[in-house]
Amino acid sequence: MEQLDETELYWRNVTKKKKQRMGKLFILIIIISFIPFVISAQETGINPVITVLSDTFTYTGKVIDQQGDPLPAVSVSVEGATRGTVTDHEGRFTIMVGNMPDVVFEFRFIGMKTLRLQPKDRPITGDWLITMDSDLLELDEVIVTGYSALPRRETASAVTQLNAAEIFMPSQPSIDRMLTGQIPGMTVIQSSGEAGTTPRIRIRGTSSLTSGKSPLWVLDGIILNDLVEVDHTQLNGDDAVYLVGNAIAGINPQDIETITVLKDASATAIYGVQAANGVIVVSTRQGKEGKMQINYNTAVTFGQRPSYNDFDRMNAAERIRISQEIIEASIPYGRIPVGLGYEGLYMDYQNGGLSYDEFGAAVRHMAARNTDWYDILFRNAVSQRHTLSLSGGGNGTRYYGSLSYDRQNGTARQNSSERYTVMMKTQSRLNERLYFSIQLNGSRNDNKGYHSSVNPNTYAYQTARTIPAYSDDGTWFFYKTRQRALTLS
């Protein structure tokens, strides 16, 4: 009986172990059956909820202005993403951001400067307060009329304002040349191509007969007068005044910040009768508070001289053949250079001054001469401008200073313009009621050019290439001309 009990116990243990094995096998089968579902979930992009929550961060804060008042409806967005929100009536916001490295929040509001912050800018404890600064330039555009500065919405006059940086051209030496085609209703005509000349500017009063027609120039509230007080009637006409230079000729264009043109009577009334031809108000640069900034700017321009390859003109041999055809056809001359060209040699031969052989040798020498007047009267010109400026300020004081040297060489020989300018400006607010400003401007201009009755290009274009430029001894060749009618036969 005792042995049977041991046998029965043995089989019971075996059965129990089989049941345990069957249970483990059943669990394994269930796990294996779920493997395709897990793989399918991963292929279709289904992530566990716990993962999404662990990779999402929530940021809260409050946006205020400089006075500490809350700003509602401020746009809060994540740079480089489409996620965003706006602040409520108390200036508060809540935004959820995924796991993104170097998250940058952008805060935008009309009339305020755009602000970019990162989570690391938050305080360790307390609310995250974001202060936005006002952007006055976006709120209103200010029109400077010389004596005052008014918002554009309060100006009903015909006024046009330009930023000097938008029209700056390195090839032009003065700001008046850069205004060509920039202002509606204002005519800018370049009266001469020489270096150092200024254009004719007409805004109003183009029908004046006895007085000037140029507009009034105002620099930082100060009326500028012409460099040389000479009446235009004393300089052989109105155009000659512009060979001397106008009131703005001594100002470096890189020192100018804005240009405002006052056109109608209401805009120019504050300047009185002297503004009858319009007013051009120029505002120069100002220093900005901060560390001293030193800037150096240079510009080099190249001008190519004209040549006979640019025009369809006769050479010396072709000019001699034309003269021979005119004489053979007995065509009367209206203007004869005495003793010059083929006609001069032919008259000497007719008068017995030259033999036939001497006449032929002189004609062949003249045909080979082929004087290049464009090479004699013109040159390839190189011009340069150098400007050194510094600016800065602090504790309510700002300063700006500049030095410049400008050398403009015209393609016509002996035509040049040399200018030195200096500007120093200091502005300081001593207290709430007292403001101090001092400005010094200086310039020196040296212009060399031609009288209005002398045009090197016209001379080179119209003068025959049979005429020499130098005598046999190397000196300049001078000749006389006269007007008369004559027929050579």
C-alpha positions in Angstrom: 0.0 0.0 0.0 2.9 2.2 0.7 4.5 1.5 -2.6 1.3 2.3 -4.5 1.1 5.6 -2.8 4.6 6.5 -4.0 3.8 5.5 -7.6 0.6 7.6 -7.6 2.6 10.5 -6.3 5.1 10.1 -9.0 2.5 10.3 -11.8 0.8 13.2 -10.2 4.1 15.2 -10.3 4.6 14.2 -14.0 1.1 15.5 -14.8 1.6 18.7 -13.0 4.8 19.4 -15.0 3.0 18.7 -18.2 0.3 21.2 -17.4 3.0 23.9 -16.6 4.7 23.2 -19.9 1.3 23.5 -21.7 0.6 26.8 -20.0 4.0 28.3 -21.1 3.4 27.0 -24.6 0.0 28.7 -24.7 1.4 32.0 -23.6 4.1 31.8 -26.2 1.5 31.1 -28.9 -0.4 34.2 -27.9 2.7 36.4 -28.0 3.6 35.1 -31.4 0.1 35.8 -32.7 0.4 39.5 -31.8 3.8 40.0 -33.6 2.2 40.8 -37.0 0.0 43.4 -35.5 2.9 45.2 -33.8 4.9 45.1 -37.1 1.9 46.5 -39.0 1.4 49.3 -36.4 5.0 50.3 -36.9 4.7 50.3 -40.6 1.6 52.5 -40.6 3.2 55.1 -38.3 1.1 54.4 -35.2 3.1 55.4 -32.1 2.3 54.6 -28.6 0.5 57.5 -26.8 3.1 57.5 -24.0 5.8 58.3 -26.6 4.0 61.3 -28.0 3.4 62.6 -24.5 7.1 62.2 -23.6 8.3 64.1 -26.7 5.9 67.1 -26.3 6.6 70.2 -24.3 4.2 72.9 -23.2 5.3 76.5 -22.8 3.3 79.3 -21.2 4.0 83.0 -20.8 2.7 86.5 -20.9 3.4 89.3 -23.4 3.5 92.9 -22.3 4.5 96.3 -23.7 7.1 98.7 -22.4 4.6 100.1 -19.9 3.8 96.7 -18.5 0.3 96.5 -20.1 -0.7 93.1 -21.5 -0.8 92.8 -25.3 -3.7 90.7 -26.7 -3.7 89.0 -30.1 0.1 88.8 -30.3 1.1 86.1 -32.8 3.3 83.4 -31.2 4.7 80.9 -33.6 7.6 78.4 -33.9 10.2 79.4 -36.4 10.4 76.9 -39.2 7.1 75.2 -38.3 3.4 75.7 -38.8 2.4 75.5 -35.2 1.3 78.7 -33.5 -1.2 80.5 -31.3 -2.2 84.1 -30.2 -2.3 85.7 -26.7 -5.6 86.2 -24.9 -7.0 89.4 -23.5 -4.5 89.2 -20.6 -1.6 88.7 -22.9 -1.1 85.0 -21.9 -0.3 82.2 -24.3 0.1 78.4 -24.2 1.9 76.5 -26.9 2.9 72.8 -27.3 6.0 72.0 -29.2 7.4 68.6 -30.3 10.9 67.4 -29.7 12.7 70.0 -31.9 16.3 71.0 -31.3 17.0 74.8 -30.9 13.4 75.9 -30.8 12.9 79.6 -31.6 9.6 81.4 -30.8 8.6 84.4 -32.9 6.4 87.1 -31.4 4.8 89.5 -33.9 2.4 92.4 -33.4 1.5 95.4 -35.5 3.5 98.5 -34.4 6.0 96.3 -32.4 9.4 95.0 -33.2 9.4 91.3 -34.0 10.9 89.4 -31.1 12.7 86.0 -31.3 13.3 84.0 -28.1 14.4 80.5 -27.1 13.2 78.4 -24.2 16.6 79.0 -22.5 15.6 82.6 -22.2 12.9 81.7 -19.6 13.5 82.5 -16.0 14.1 79.5 -13.7 11.2 80.5 -11.5 8.1 82.6 -11.9 6.1 83.6 -15.1 7.8 84.1 -18.4 7.3 87.8 -19.2 8.0 88.9 -22.8 8.4 92.6 -23.3 7.9 93.9 -26.9 9.3 97.3 -27.9 7.5 99.8 -30.1 8.6 100.3 -33.7 7.8 103.9 -34.5 9.0 103.6 -38.1 6.3 101.0 -38.8 3.7 103.1 -37.1 4.3 106.3 -39.0 6.5 107.9 -41.7 8.0 111.2 -40.7 8.4 114.0 -43.3 11.3 116.4 -42.6 10.6 119.9 -44.0 13.7 121.5 -42.7 12.2 123.5 -39.8 9.9 120.7 -38.6 9.2 117.0 -38.8 5.6 116.0 -39.4 3.9 112.6 -39.8 2.9 111.9 -43.4 -0.7 111.6 -42.5 -0.7 115.2 -41.2 0.9 116.5 -44.4 -1.5 117.5 -47.2 1.2 119.2 -49.4 3.0 118.0 -52.5 6.0 116.4 -50.8 8.2 113.5 -51.9 10.8 111.9 -49.7 13.6 109.6 -50.7 16.2 107.5 -48.8 19.7 108.4 -50.1 20.8 104.8 -49.8 18.2 103.8 -52.4 19.4 106.2 -55.1 23.1 106.2 -54.4 25.3 105.6 -57.4 29.1 105.3 -56.9 29.7 106.8 -60.4 28.1 110.1 -59.6 30.0 112.7 -57.5 27.0 114.6 -56.1 23.5 114.0 -54.8 21.8 116.3 -57.4 23.0 114.0 -60.3 21.5 111.0 -58.5 18.1 112.6 -58.4 17.7 112.2 -62.2 14.3 110.5 -62.9 13.6 109.9 -59.1 11.1 112.7 -58.3 7.7 113.1 -60.1 7.3 116.6 -61.4 11.0 117.6 -61.0 13.2 117.9 -64.1 16.9 117.2 -63.8 18.9 117.9 -67.0 22.7 117.4 -67.2 23.9 120.6 -69.1 27.4 119.3 -69.6 29.4 116.1 -69.6 32.4 117.7 -68.0 33.6 116.6 -64.5 32.5 118.8 -61.7 29.4 120.3 -63.5 26.0 120.3 -61.8 22.7 119.6 -63.5 19.8 122.0 -64.1 17.0 121.2 -61.6 13.5 122.7 -62.2 10.6 122.3 -59.8 8.7 125.5 -60.2 9.3 128.9 -61.8 10.6 127.8 -65.1 9.3 130.9 -66.8 11.5 133.4 -64.9 13.4 135.9 -67.1 15.4 138.0 -64.7 16.0 135.8 -61.7 17.3 132.3 -61.1 15.2 129.2 -61.6 17.0 126.8 -59.3 15.3 125.4 -56.2 16.3 126.4 -52.7 18.6 123.9 -50.9 18.2 123.3 -47.1 20.7 121.2 -45.2 19.6 120.1 -41.7 17.4 123.2 -41.3 20.1 125.6 -42.7 19.5 127.4 -46.0 22.5 127.0 -48.3 23.7 129.6 -50.7 25.5 129.1 -54.0 29.3 128.6 -53.7 29.9 131.7 -55.9 27.5 134.6 -55.8 27.6 135.5 -59.5 24.5 136.4 -61.5 23.9 134.1 -64.4 23.8 137.0 -66.8 27.5 137.7 -66.1 28.5 134.2 -67.1 27.3 134.1 -70.7 24.0 132.5 -70.0 22.2 130.4 -67.4 24.1 127.2 -68.2 27.4 128.7 -67.3 26.4 128.9 -63.6 26.3 125.1 -63.4 30.0 124.9 -64.4 30.8 126.7 -61.2 28.7 124.5 -58.9 25.5 124.8 -56.9 24.9 125.0 -53.1 24.9 121.3 -52.5 28.1 120.6 -54.5 30.3 120.7 -51.3 28.4 117.9 -49.5 29.6 114.3 -49.6 26.7 112.1 -50.9 27.6 109.4 -48.4 26.9 111.8 -45.5 23.2 112.2 -46.7 20.4 110.2 -45.2 17.2 111.5 -46.7 16.1 114.0 -49.4 12.7 115.7 -49.2 11.4 117.7 -52.2 8.7 120.4 -51.4 6.8 121.3 -54.5 3.7 123.4 -54.0 3.1 126.7 -52.3 1.8 125.3 -49.0 4.9 123.2 -48.5 7.3 126.0 -49.3 5.5 128.8 -47.5 7.7 128.5 -44.3 10.7 129.6 -46.4 9.0 132.7 -47.9 9.6 134.2 -51.4 13.1 132.6 -51.7 11.3 129.2 -52.1 9.4 130.3 -55.2 11.2 127.7 -57.3 10.7 124.8 -54.9 12.7 123.5 -51.9 15.0 120.5 -51.6 15.6 119.5 -47.9 18.6 117.3 -47.2 19.1 115.5 -43.9 22.5 114.2 -43.0 23.4 111.1 -41.1 23.4 111.0 -37.3 25.4 109.0 -34.8 23.8 106.1 -32.9 24.4 105.2 -29.3 26.7 102.3 -28.9 30.3 101.4 -29.6 32.3 103.6 -32.0 31.9 102.4 -35.6 34.5 103.3 -38.2 33.7 102.9 -41.9 35.8 103.3 -45.0 34.3 103.4 -48.4 36.1 103.8 -51.8 34.9 103.8 -55.4 37.0 103.8 -58.6 35.4 104.5 -62.0 36.9 104.3 -65.5 35.9 106.4 -68.5 36.9 105.5 -72.0 37.7 108.3 -74.4 35.9 108.5 -77.8 37.7 107.5 -81.0 37.1 107.7 -84.7 36.1 104.0 -84.6 32.9 105.2 -82.9 31.9 107.5 -85.7 31.7 107.4 -89.5 34.2 110.2 -90.3 36.5 110.6 -93.3 40.3 110.1 -92.9 42.8 112.5 -94.5 43.0 110.7 -97.9 39.2 110.6 -98.2 39.0 114.3 -97.4 41.5 115.1 -100.1 39.5 113.2 -102.7 36.3 115.1 -101.7 38.2 118.4 -102.2 39.5 117.3 -105.6 35.9 116.4 -106.7 34.6 119.8 -105.5 37.3 121.7 -107.4 36.8 119.7 -110.6 33.0 120.3 -110.4 33.6 124.1 -109.7 31.4 124.0 -106.7 31.6 127.3 -104.7 33.0 127.2 -101.2 31.1 129.0 -98.4 34.0 128.8 -95.8 37.7 128.4 -96.6 40.5 127.9 -93.9 43.2 130.1 -95.3 46.3 128.1 -96.2 44.9 124.8 -94.8 44.0 121.5 -96.3 44.0 120.5 -100.0 42.3 123.8 -100.9 45.2 125.8 -99.3 47.8 123.8 -101.2 45.9 124.2 -104.5 45.7 128.0 -104.1 49.4 128.2 -103.4 50.0 126.1 -106.6 47.6 128.3 -108.6 49.4 131.5 -107.3 52.8 130.1 -108.3 54.0 129.5 -104.7 54.5 125.8 -105.3 55.7 123.8 -108.3 53.8 120.9 -109.6 56.2 118.4 -108.0 56.1 120.3 -104.7 52.4 120.4 -104.8 52.2 116.6 -105.4 54.7 115.9 -102.6 52.7 118.1 -100.2 49.4 116.4 -101.0 51.0 112.9 -100.4 52.4 114.1 -97.1 49.0 115.5 -96.1 47.2 112.3 -97.0 49.6 110.3 -94.7 49.3 112.8 -91.8 45.8 111.6 -90.8 45.7 113.6 -87.5 43.9 111.9 -84.6 42.1 114.7 -82.9 40.3 112.4 -80.4 43.7 111.1 -79.2 45.1 114.6 -78.9 42.1 116.2 -77.1 40.8 113.2 -75.0 42.2 110.5 -72.7 41.0 107.4 -70.8 40.1 108.8 -67.4 40.2 107.2 -64.0 38.2 108.7 -61.1 38.3 107.9 -57.4 36.5 108.7 -54.2 37.5 107.9 -50.6 35.3 108.4 -47.5 36.2 107.7 -43.9 33.5 108.1 -41.2 33.0 107.3 -37.6 29.9 107.4 -35.4 28.8 106.3 -31.9 27.5 107.7 -28.6 26.2 106.9 -25.2 24.5 108.5 -22.2 22.3 110.7 -24.3 25.1 112.0 -26.6 25.7 111.0 -30.2 28.4 112.0 -32.6 29.2 111.5 -36.3 32.1 112.7 -38.4 33.5 112.1 -41.9 36.4 113.0 -44.2 36.2 112.5 -47.9 38.4 113.0 -51.0 36.9 113.0 -54.5 38.9 113.2 -57.7 36.8 113.2 -60.9 38.8 113.2 -64.2 36.9 114.0 -67.4 37.7 112.2 -70.7 38.6 115.6 -72.2 42.2 116.6 -71.3 42.6 119.4 -68.7 39.1 118.7 -67.4 39.0 117.6 -63.7 37.3 118.2 -60.4 38.9 117.8 -57.0 36.9 118.0 -53.8 37.7 117.7 -50.1 34.9 117.6 -47.5 34.7 117.3 -43.8 31.7 117.0 -41.5 31.4 116.9 -37.7 28.2 116.6 -35.8 27.5 116.2 -32.1 24.0 115.9 -30.4 23.4 115.7 -26.7 20.3 115.8 -24.5 21.4 117.6 -21.3 18.1 117.1 -19.6 14.4 116.8 -20.4 14.1 120.4 -21.6 17.5 121.2 -22.9 18.9 119.7 -26.1 22.3 120.6 -27.6 23.5 120.1 -31.1 26.5 121.4 -33.1 27.4 120.7 -36.7 30.4 121.8 -38.8 30.7 121.4 -42.5 33.6 122.3 -44.7 34.6 121.7 -48.3 37.1 122.8 -50.9 36.4 122.4 -54.6 38.8 122.9 -57.5 37.2 122.5 -60.9 38.9 122.8 -64.3 37.0 122.8 -67.5 36.2 124.7 -70.8 34.3 127.8 -71.5 30.8 127.2 -73.0 32.1 128.4 -76.4 34.8 125.7 -76.5 33.7 122.1 -77.0 36.6 119.6 -77.6 34.2 116.9 -78.9 32.7 119.3 -81.5 36.2 120.3 -82.6 37.4 116.7 -83.0 34.3 115.7 -84.7 34.2 118.6 -87.3 37.9 119.3 -87.9 39.5 117.7 -91.0 42.3 115.2 -90.3 44.4 116.8 -93.0 45.1 119.8 -90.6 48.2 119.2 -88.4 48.2 119.6 -84.6 51.9 120.5 -84.4 54.3 122.6 -86.5 57.6 121.2 -87.9 59.4 122.5 -84.9 57.1 120.6 -82.5 55.1 123.6 -81.3 51.3 123.9 -81.5 50.1 124.7 -85.0 47.9 127.8 -85.1 45.9 128.9 -88.1 43.5 131.6 -89.0 40.0 131.2 -90.5 37.7 133.5 -92.4 34.3 133.4 -93.9 33.8 134.2 -97.6 32.4 132.7 -100.7 34.9 131.6 -103.4 34.9 129.3 -106.4 38.1 127.4 -107.2 38.8 126.4 -110.7 
